[in-house]
Amino acid sequence: MVMPKGTAPLHILFNKTIPQCRLLGARGGRAYGRNLRLRKLQALPTPAAPPPSQRVPQSVHEAILLLDRKFPWLAEAFPRRKP
């Protein structure tokens, strides 16, 4: 019997007695539990957050000047407003 690629033979899935179906279900449950326990053991603890910096945050004006120095071709993209 020729089966299309990617399909399982149906006699494996169907035509089972009740005890055979229970055995198949128990196998799946055991495999799920085993895989779940393995995933939990392999999960790495999250690294601790770095300590907060003692640097004073920059002002908006300083940030704009830094961006203008970093990207000079964009410095004149938006006209400056007079205060």
Number of C-alpha atoms within 10 A of each C-alpha: 3 4 8 7 6 6 7 10 11 8 8 8 10 9 10 12 9 9 9 11 14 12 12 13 12 12 12 12 12 11 12 12 12 11 12 12 11 11 11 9 9 9 8 8 6 6 6 6 6 6 6 6 7 6 6 6 9 8 8 9 9 11 12 12 12 12 13 14 12 11 10 11 9 11 15 9 8 7 7 8 5 4 3
